[in-house]
Amino acid sequence: MKRRSIYVFVSATLAMIVPSPGRFVYGLVLILLLNFLMLIGTFANSIVKKFKLGELQSTVIFTFLICGTIFFRQLMIMLNPEIVLTLGFVMYLTPVSFFVIGYLFNNDEEPFNKRIKFSFTHSLTFSFYALFIFLLRDIFGYGTLTYFGSGFQIVEKIIFPPEYLSILSVFASIPGVLILSSVILFFHIMSRNKLNIIRNTDSIKEDKKDDKKEDKKEEKK
C-alpha cells in the first residue's frame, strides 16, 4: 500500500467510521453512499474534462457530491427515516472525506472506464475494511447483528447477552473504534507489504532464470 493510500484510509476512517453509530446496518448505508458518490464524482470529473473547466474542477465536483448526498438522504428518508435521524450530520461528512476527494482528481487524463476502475478499486477496498469494523463493533460492542429486513426495516439479532460483553463493549465507544481500526489497518498494511515482497522475489527469480537461459544459449553459439 502506498503511503498516500494510508493517509487516505486514516482520513476516511476519522471522517466516516469514528463518529458513526457502531451498528453494521448504518455502516452499510454509509458505504452505499460512499460508492454512490464515487461514481458521481468520477462522472463530474469527466464533465470537467469534456467542457475544459479545469479552473472550476473543485467547485463542480463538490457541487455534484453535495447534490448526490442530498438526493441519497432524501431517498433514505422515504425508505427509513430512522436511519437518517440516527446518522445525522455523519452523512454530510462523506462527500468531504479525503477518501472520496483524494482519488477523484487523479488520472484525469485517462479515459472514463480506466478512471472508474481506478476509483472503485480503492473505494471497494475501503468498503470491505469499513464494513469489517462495523461488523466487529456491532457484534462485540453491542452483542448484536443489525441488518435490513422486509420493507427496509432494521432487524436486530442478539448474538451475546449484555452480561457477556463486559470489557468488549469498549468497541462501541470512540476510543475503542480508534484502537480497532488502527489494528486492522496495521495488519492490512503488513499483509500487503508481504505480498509485494513475495511478488518482487518471484519476479527477481524469473529474471535470473531468463538470464541463465540466455547465457546458455550464448555458450552454445
C-alpha positions in Angstrom: 0.0 0.0 0.0 1.3 3.4 -0.9 2.0 6.0 1.8 -0.7 8.3 0.3 -3.2 5.5 0.4 -2.5 5.0 4.1 -3.2 8.7 4.8 -6.4 8.5 2.8 -7.5 5.4 4.8 -6.8 7.1 8.1 -8.6 10.3 7.0 -11.7 8.4 5.8 -11.7 6.4 9.0 -11.7 9.5 11.1 -14.3 11.2 9.0 -16.8 8.4 8.4 -16.3 5.4 10.8 -15.3 7.0 14.1 -18.3 9.4 14.6 -20.8 6.9 13.2 -23.0 4.6 15.3 -21.3 1.3 15.8 -24.0 -0.8 14.1 -23.5 -2.8 10.9 -26.7 -1.6 9.3 -25.5 2.1 9.5 -22.2 1.0 8.0 -24.0 -0.5 5.0 -25.8 2.8 4.4 -22.6 4.9 4.6 -20.7 2.5 2.3 -23.5 2.7 -0.2 -23.4 6.5 0.0 -19.6 6.4 -0.4 -19.6 4.3 -3.6 -22.6 6.3 -5.0 -20.6 9.5 -4.5 -17.5 7.9 -6.0 -19.5 7.2 -9.2 -20.9 10.7 -9.2 -17.5 12.3 -8.6 -15.9 10.4 -11.4 -18.7 11.4 -13.7 -18.4 15.1 -12.6 -14.6 14.9 -13.4 -15.4 13.7 -16.9 -17.7 16.7 -17.4 -14.9 19.0 -16.2 -12.6 17.4 -18.7 -15.1 17.4 -21.6 -16.0 21.1 -21.3 -12.5 22.1 -20.3 -13.5 23.6 -16.9 -10.2 23.0 -15.2 -10.3 26.1 -13.1 -13.7 25.1 -11.8 -12.8 21.5 -11.2 -13.1 21.6 -7.4 -16.3 23.6 -7.4 -18.0 21.4 -9.9 -17.1 18.1 -8.2 -18.0 19.4 -4.7 -21.4 20.6 -6.1 -22.1 17.2 -7.6 -21.1 15.4 -4.4 -23.3 17.6 -2.2 -26.2 17.2 -4.6 -25.7 13.5 -4.6 -25.6 13.4 -0.8 -28.9 15.3 -0.6 -30.5 13.0 -3.2 -29.3 9.9 -1.3 -30.5 11.4 2.0 -34.0 12.1 0.6 -34.2 8.6 -0.7 -33.3 7.2 2.7 -35.9 9.4 4.3 -38.6 7.7 2.1 -37.2 4.2 2.8 -36.5 4.6 6.6 -36.4 8.0 8.3 -34.9 6.4 11.4 -31.6 5.8 9.6 -31.3 9.5 8.6 -32.2 10.7 12.1 -29.6 8.4 13.7 -26.8 9.2 11.2 -27.5 12.9 11.3 -24.5 15.0 10.1 -22.3 12.0 9.5 -23.9 11.6 6.1 -22.5 15.0 5.1 -19.0 14.1 6.3 -18.8 11.5 3.4 -18.6 14.0 0.5 -15.9 16.0 2.2 -14.0 12.9 3.3 -10.4 12.8 2.0 -11.1 9.3 0.7 -13.7 10.4 -1.7 -11.9 13.6 -2.8 -8.4 12.1 -2.7 -8.9 9.9 -5.8 -11.2 12.0 -7.9 -8.5 14.3 -9.1 -6.1 11.6 -10.1 -5.6 10.3 -13.7 -8.0 12.9 -15.1 -6.3 12.5 -18.5 -7.2 8.8 -18.6 -10.4 7.5 -20.3 -13.6 7.3 -18.2 -13.5 3.5 -18.0 -10.0 3.5 -16.6 -10.7 6.2 -14.1 -13.9 4.5 -12.9 -11.9 1.3 -12.4 -9.2 3.1 -10.6 -11.7 4.9 -8.3 -13.7 1.8 -7.4 -10.7 -0.3 -6.8 -9.8 2.0 -3.8 -13.4 2.5 -2.9 -14.3 -1.2 -2.6 -11.1 -1.8 -0.7 -12.1 0.7 1.9 -15.6 -0.6 1.8 -14.6 -4.1 3.0 -12.3 -2.5 5.6 -15.1 -0.3 6.9 -17.8 -2.9 6.9 -15.5 -5.3 8.8 -15.0 -2.7 11.5 -18.8 -2.0 11.7 -19.4 -5.7 11.9 -16.9 -6.2 14.8 -18.3 -3.2 16.6 -21.9 -4.4 16.3 -21.1 -8.0 17.5 -18.6 -7.3 20.2 -19.6 -3.8 21.2 -23.4 -4.4 21.5 -23.7 -8.2 21.2 -26.0 -7.9 18.2 -26.1 -8.1 14.5 -28.2 -5.5 12.7 -29.3 -5.8 9.1 -32.2 -4.8 6.8 -35.3 -6.8 6.8 -38.5 -6.6 4.8 -39.7 -3.1 4.0 -36.2 -1.8 4.6 -36.7 -2.0 8.3 -33.8 -2.5 10.7 -33.7 -6.0 12.2 -31.6 -6.6 15.4 -30.4 -10.2 16.2 -28.9 -10.8 19.6 -25.6 -12.6 19.4 -24.4 -12.2 23.0 -26.4 -11.3 26.1 -25.4 -7.9 27.6 -23.9 -9.6 30.7 -21.4 -11.4 28.5 -20.0 -8.3 26.8 -18.1 -6.7 29.8 -14.8 -5.2 28.6 -15.6 -5.9 24.9 -18.2 -3.1 25.0 -15.3 -0.6 24.6 -15.5 -1.3 20.9 -18.8 0.6 20.8 -17.0 3.8 22.0 -14.9 6.2 20.0 -11.6 5.2 21.7 -12.5 1.6 21.0 -13.1 2.1 17.3 -9.9 4.1 17.0 -7.9 1.2 18.5 -9.8 -1.4 16.4 -9.4 0.5 13.1 -5.7 1.0 13.8 -5.1 -2.7 14.5 -7.0 -3.8 11.4 -5.2 -1.2 9.2 -1.8 -2.3 10.6 -2.4 -5.9 9.7 -3.8 -4.9 6.3 -0.6 -2.9 5.6 1.6 -5.7 6.8 -0.1 -8.3 4.6 0.1 -6.0 1.6 3.8 -5.4 2.1 4.5 -9.1 2.5 2.6 -9.8 -0.7 4.6 -7.2 -2.5 7.8 -8.7 -1.2 6.8 -12.2 -2.4 5.9 -10.8 -5.8 9.2 -8.9 -6.1 11.1 -12.0 -5.1 9.3 -14.1 -7.7 10.0 -11.6 -10.4 13.7 -11.5 -9.5 13.8 -15.3 -9.6 12.2 -15.3 -13.0 14.6 -12.7 -14.3 17.5 -14.8 -13.1 16.1 -17.8 -14.8 15.8 -15.9 -18.0 19.3 -14.6 -17.7 20.7 -18.1 -17.2 18.8 -19.4 -20.3 20.2 -16.5 -22.3 23.7 -17.3 -21.1 23.4 -21.0 -22.0 22.2 -20.0 -25.5 25.2 -17.8 -26.0 27.6 -20.5 -24.8 26.1 -22.9 -27.3 26.6 -20.4 -30.1 
